[in-house]
């Protein structure tokens, strides 16, 4: 079964004769007749009945036509999706670390959908290592990660920088210095999280040896901190999103390093109008906060 056969079949169904279908698909009638007979042989059913000079579609043909229409429409959509000159359309699968998906992306995703309503946008969250693997193996068209990925398969673009702050419940009293953290428990993402790595480096620098409880969810972490169970190191955007409602205070230390956030995609993925439009919007929305500093890997 070939697309050319399906186009011939649909032309006959729409126009009612092989002669008219031949003109529509720019093919000689004898070729169409042979291709339709081959298609009927492959399917094991008659697609048309003859009524004089006119062809009448059969019940099996009617059922087949609904599928053919969808197949041909999808094939045309696929061509548009990879045509670098076409308007963005089709599916776009984007991944992001949870902090970015929760704080930075919602407004941008709303703008993208408003501009490109023909794109079916899918967003998933995961750790940076899983997102990188998904991009590498073509399961995602692109992803936002908090690590400067080094890979021969990956293209990257710095989109913004994330300040880190310590958060605690306002009921814990005012925390002003490293000494005020004594006896506290940290609630952080599991090993491998770049924010946890930044915390561990900072604690080593200040000779802090505080217990760390691991949760792979900012909602859970913020809930524990709000309940007064401990403290956490989070992107500033998380505090700005949850702080007021959760009764949190933030503590900033000048030697807490800033984390760089990148958008990554496969180098060899070729033209992808929907993804390229997303990259353009990322640049437009985030480059202003980089004060001119950006990198395309």
CORNORQUI-V673708 format. One record per pair of residues at least 6 apart in sequence whose C-alpha atoms are under 7 Angstrom apart, sorted by sequence separation. I is the first residue (numbers start at 0). GAP is how many residues later the second one is. D is the distance in Angstrom with one decimal. If there is no record, write none. Layout:
BEGIN
I;GAP;D  I;GAP;D
END
This chain:
BEGIN
11;6;5.8  14;6;6.3  21;6;5.6  39;6;5.7  48;6;5.7  49;6;6.0  79;6;5.6  133;6;5.5  134;6;6.3  202;6;6.9  214;6;6.5  224;6;5.8  242;6;6.8  21;7;5.4  39;7;6.4  47;7;6.0  48;7;4.9  80;7;6.5  134;7;6.0  188;7;6.5  47;8;5.4  48;8;6.1  80;8;5.4  187;8;6.4  11;9;5.2  47;9;4.3  48;9;6.2  80;9;5.7  10;10;5.0  18;10;5.9  21;10;6.9  46;10;6.0  47;10;5.0  17;11;6.0  46;11;5.3  45;12;6.8  130;12;6.3  7;13;6.7  46;13;6.1  47;13;6.6  76;13;6.6  46;14;4.3  7;17;6.8  127;17;5.2  135;17;6.7  127;18;6.7  225;20;5.5  225;21;6.2  225;22;6.3  7;24;6.6  185;24;7.0  187;24;6.7  189;24;5.0  184;25;6.0  185;25;6.2  186;25;5.7  187;25;6.2  188;25;5.2  189;25;6.4  183;26;6.7  184;26;5.3  185;26;4.6  186;26;4.8  187;26;5.1  188;26;5.1  189;26;6.4  8;27;6.8  91;27;6.7  97;27;5.7  184;27;6.0  185;27;6.1  186;27;5.9  187;27;6.1  188;27;5.0  87;28;6.6  89;28;6.6  90;28;5.6  91;28;6.1  92;28;6.2  93;28;6.1  94;28;5.5  95;28;6.4  96;28;5.4  97;28;6.8  88;29;4.8  89;29;4.9  90;29;4.5  91;29;4.9  92;29;4.8  93;29;5.0  94;29;4.8  95;29;5.0  96;29;5.6  4;30;6.2  87;30;6.9  88;30;4.4  89;30;5.9  90;30;5.9  91;30;6.1  92;30;6.1  93;30;6.5  94;30;5.5  95;30;6.6  96;30;5.8  4;31;6.8  87;31;6.4  96;31;6.3  187;33;6.9  186;34;6.0  198;34;6.7  94;36;6.3  16;37;5.6  0;38;6.6  15;38;6.1  16;38;5.7  15;39;5.7  194;39;6.9  186;43;6.7  12;44;6.4  185;44;5.8  186;44;6.2  187;44;6.1  94;45;6.7  184;45;4.8  185;45;5.0  186;45;5.2  93;46;5.9  183;46;5.7  184;46;6.1  185;46;5.2  92;47;5.2  93;47;5.9  94;47;6.4  95;47;5.3  96;47;6.3  146;47;7.0  183;47;6.8  92;48;5.3  93;48;5.2  94;48;4.3  95;48;4.5  96;48;5.9  145;48;6.7  91;49;6.5  92;49;7.0  93;49;5.4  94;49;6.3  95;49;6.2  201;54;6.7  9;55;6.8  168;56;5.8  171;56;6.5  167;57;5.8  168;57;5.1  170;57;6.8  168;59;5.4  5;62;6.3  167;62;6.6  167;63;4.8  166;64;5.6  167;64;6.9  165;65;6.8  166;65;5.4  165;66;5.5  166;66;6.3  165;67;4.4  164;68;5.6  165;68;6.4  163;69;6.6  164;69;5.7  163;70;5.6  164;70;6.3  163;71;4.6  164;71;5.7  162;72;5.9  163;72;5.4  161;73;6.0  162;73;5.5  161;74;6.8  175;75;6.9  174;76;6.9  169;77;5.9  168;78;6.0  169;78;5.3  168;79;4.5  169;79;5.5  167;80;5.6  168;80;6.0  166;81;6.4  167;81;5.5  166;82;5.6  167;82;6.6  166;83;4.5  165;84;5.6  166;84;6.2  164;85;6.1  165;85;5.0  164;86;5.8  165;86;6.4  164;87;5.1  163;92;6.6  163;94;6.3  162;95;4.9  161;96;5.7  162;96;6.6  160;97;6.5  161;97;5.1  160;98;5.7  161;98;6.2  160;99;4.5  159;100;6.3  160;100;5.7  159;101;5.4  157;102;7.0  158;102;6.0  157;103;6.0  158;103;5.5  157;104;4.4  158;104;6.7  156;105;5.4  157;105;6.5  155;106;6.3  156;106;5.2  155;107;5.6  156;107;6.5  155;108;4.3  154;109;5.6  155;109;6.6  153;110;6.4  154;110;5.3  153;111;5.7  154;111;5.9  153;112;4.8  154;112;5.2  145;113;6.7  146;113;7.0  152;113;5.8  153;113;5.4  145;114;6.0  146;114;6.7  147;114;6.8  152;114;5.6  145;115;4.5  146;115;7.0  144;116;5.8  145;116;6.2  143;117;6.9  144;117;5.4  143;118;5.6  144;118;6.4  143;119;4.5  142;120;5.5  143;120;6.4  141;121;6.9  142;121;5.4  141;122;5.5  142;122;6.7  141;123;4.5  158;123;6.8  140;124;6.2  158;124;6.7  159;126;6.0  158;127;5.7  159;127;6.9  158;128;6.2  159;129;6.7  134;130;6.1  135;130;6.2  159;130;6.0  134;131;6.3  102;134;5.7  140;134;6.9  102;135;6.4  158;135;7.0  157;136;5.5  157;137;5.2  102;138;6.5  156;138;5.5  157;138;6.7  98;139;6.6  156;139;4.4  155;140;5.7  156;140;6.0  155;141;4.9  154;142;5.8  118;155;6.8  91;182;6.3  91;183;6.5  87;185;4.8  88;185;6.0  86;186;6.7  87;186;4.3  83;187;5.4  85;187;7.0  82;188;6.9  83;188;6.6  81;189;5.8  83;189;5.8  81;190;5.4  80;191;6.6  81;191;6.7  80;192;6.4
END
